[in-house]
Amino acid sequence: MLDKFRDIVTSGVALDTLKEALSPGAAIEKAHELLRDFNETLPTLKALGLSVTDMSFRMGIPPEIAASLVGSIETLDGAALKGVRAKHKDNQVVTLMLEALILASSFKSQLHGLGFAGIRMDVRLGLLPSVQISLLTQAASSQSILAA
């Protein structure tokens, strides 16, 4: 088994494939693909009451696109979010974001009692996509929404 692996690696085919995947052209194409995926998600996120506040790009191996979105906790409706998730079940990026919002919506009544009125969702799209939800106080929420 190890002999086969060594033969594949030393054959040059694997090295050529790796070099091609790590080329600047491949990184740029992947960045375009990530941006297309994100653009496809925007109408869904806007319909849920979220606004993009900022966006950044990291060119590297692998490339990454990051965006921050803000919204009100009050607009989060768990049942509606689950319905939207069902419609987009084939889109892993949308599903990941919706799962984070569904979790935040399940704590809505508890969060409001603690003085949290808004949410900020930081999304990173790349080799390992991630979503982070931050809770915003009334003052921070108002500033973030005004910036959007």
Backbone torsions as a table, in degrees:
resi	resn	phi	psi	omega
1	MET	NA	-48.0	179.4
2	LEU	-66.1	-31.8	177.8
3	ASP	-63.9	-40.3	177.6
4	LYS	-63.0	-44.2	179.4
5	PHE	-61.2	-45.5	179.7
6	ARG	-61.6	-41.4	179.2
7	ASP	-62.6	-40.5	179.6
8	ILE	-65.3	-46.7	-177.9
9	VAL	-65.2	-43.3	-176.6
10	THR	-81.9	-7.6	-179.8
11	SER	-70.3	-18.2	-178.6
12	GLY	94.1	-22.6	179.9
13	VAL	-64.7	-48.1	-179.8
14	ALA	-64.2	-39.8	179.7
15	LEU	-65.6	-40.7	177.8
16	ASP	-63.2	-42.2	179.3
17	THR	-63.4	-42.9	179.3
18	LEU	-64.6	-43.4	178.4
19	LYS	-60.6	-41.6	179.6
20	GLU	-64.4	-42.7	-179.0
21	ALA	-66.3	-29.9	-178.2
22	LEU	-93.7	4.8	-178.2
23	SER	-72.3	153.3	178.0
24	PRO	-57.4	-36.2	179.0
25	GLY	-62.6	-40.7	179.0
26	ALA	-66.9	-38.5	179.2
27	ALA	-64.8	-41.1	179.3
28	ILE	-66.3	-42.0	178.2
29	GLU	-62.8	-39.7	178.5
30	LYS	-66.0	-39.0	178.0
31	ALA	-62.2	-41.2	177.2
32	HIS	-63.5	-40.8	178.7
33	GLU	-62.9	-43.0	178.4
34	LEU	-63.6	-40.7	179.2
35	LEU	-65.1	-40.6	176.1
36	ARG	-61.0	-44.4	178.9
37	ASP	-60.0	-43.4	-178.9
38	PHE	-66.7	-43.2	179.3
39	ASN	-60.4	-34.8	177.8
40	GLU	-67.4	-25.5	-178.6
41	THR	-84.1	-24.2	-173.9
42	LEU	-55.9	-46.9	179.9
43	PRO	-58.1	-37.9	178.5
44	THR	-64.7	-45.0	-178.4
45	LEU	-67.7	-39.4	178.1
46	LYS	-65.3	-37.3	178.2
47	ALA	-64.8	-23.7	178.1
48	LEU	-88.2	4.9	176.9
49	GLY	89.3	15.6	179.6
50	LEU	-100.1	144.9	178.8
51	SER	-123.6	141.1	177.6
52	VAL	-77.9	127.6	177.8
53	THR	-100.9	-32.7	176.5
54	ASP	-160.3	163.9	-177.3
55	MET	-148.0	144.5	177.7
56	SER	-141.7	156.9	-180.0
57	PHE	-124.7	138.9	175.2
58	ARG	-123.6	113.7	177.7
59	MET	-89.1	125.6	-179.5
60	GLY	-177.8	-167.5	176.7
61	ILE	-116.8	101.7	-0.9
62	PRO	-87.6	160.3	175.9
63	PRO	-72.7	162.2	-179.3
64	GLU	-146.6	142.1	173.5
65	ILE	-118.5	133.8	179.7
66	ALA	-126.4	144.8	177.6
67	ALA	-146.0	149.6	174.2
68	SER	-116.2	135.4	178.6
69	LEU	-126.5	145.4	178.3
70	VAL	-126.4	155.2	177.7
71	GLY	-167.5	179.2	180.0
72	SER	-94.6	141.2	175.8
73	ILE	-62.9	-33.6	-177.3
74	GLU	-61.1	-28.2	-178.1
75	THR	-81.3	-7.7	-179.2
76	LEU	-79.5	116.4	178.3
77	ASP	-117.9	110.4	-175.8
78	GLY	-54.1	-43.9	-178.9
79	ALA	-65.1	-42.7	179.0
80	ALA	-65.3	-40.6	179.1
81	LEU	-62.6	-40.0	178.7
82	LYS	-66.0	-35.6	176.5
83	GLY	-65.3	-42.7	178.1
84	VAL	-65.4	-40.3	178.6
85	ARG	-59.5	-41.6	179.7
86	ALA	-62.7	-37.0	179.2
87	LYS	-67.5	-30.0	-174.4
88	HIS	-111.3	27.4	-174.5
89	LYS	-60.6	-21.7	-179.9
90	ASP	-85.4	-10.2	-179.7
91	ASN	-102.1	104.8	-175.5
92	GLN	-63.5	-35.0	-179.1
93	VAL	-65.5	-48.1	179.6
94	VAL	-63.5	-42.7	-179.8
95	THR	-60.6	-42.6	178.9
96	LEU	-60.8	-45.3	179.8
97	MET	-65.6	-42.6	-179.2
98	LEU	-66.3	-36.4	176.8
99	GLU	-60.7	-42.2	178.3
100	ALA	-64.2	-41.4	179.0
101	LEU	-68.6	-36.4	177.6
102	ILE	-63.2	-41.5	177.5
103	LEU	-61.8	-46.1	178.6
104	ALA	-62.3	-38.9	-179.0
105	SER	-67.0	-29.5	-179.5
106	SER	-69.5	-20.1	178.1
107	PHE	-102.3	8.9	-171.4
108	LYS	-51.8	-50.3	-176.2
109	SER	-65.6	-38.2	178.5
110	GLN	-69.1	-38.7	-178.3
111	LEU	-67.4	-40.6	-178.8
112	HIS	-63.2	-38.6	178.4
113	GLY	-65.0	-22.0	179.3
114	LEU	-91.2	1.2	178.5
115	GLY	95.5	5.6	177.9
116	PHE	-88.0	128.8	-177.7
117	ALA	-119.9	-20.2	-175.8
118	GLY	-131.8	170.0	175.4
119	ILE	-131.2	151.3	170.3
120	ARG	-124.8	128.1	179.5
121	MET	-110.8	116.1	177.1
122	ASP	-99.7	119.2	-175.5
123	VAL	-112.8	132.5	175.1
124	ARG	-122.3	121.7	179.1
125	LEU	-111.2	124.2	-179.4
126	GLY	-175.4	-149.1	179.9
127	LEU	-59.3	-43.2	177.6
128	LEU	-121.7	90.9	-178.4
129	PRO	-62.8	148.7	177.0
130	SER	-148.0	156.7	177.4
131	VAL	-133.7	132.0	176.2
132	GLN	-122.8	131.0	177.2
133	ILE	-105.1	127.3	174.6
134	SER	-114.1	141.6	178.5
135	LEU	-94.8	136.3	-176.2
136	LEU	-114.7	138.6	174.1
137	THR	-70.5	171.4	180.0
138	GLN	-56.5	-44.7	-178.2
139	ALA	-66.9	-46.2	179.8
140	ALA	-65.7	-37.3	179.6
141	SER	-63.7	-43.9	179.7
142	SER	-63.0	-42.1	178.9
143	GLN	-65.2	-41.9	-178.9
144	SER	-66.1	-41.4	-178.9
145	ILE	-68.7	-37.1	177.0
146	LEU	-65.9	-34.7	179.3
147	ALA	-68.9	-29.9	-178.6
148	ALA	-74.3	NA	NA
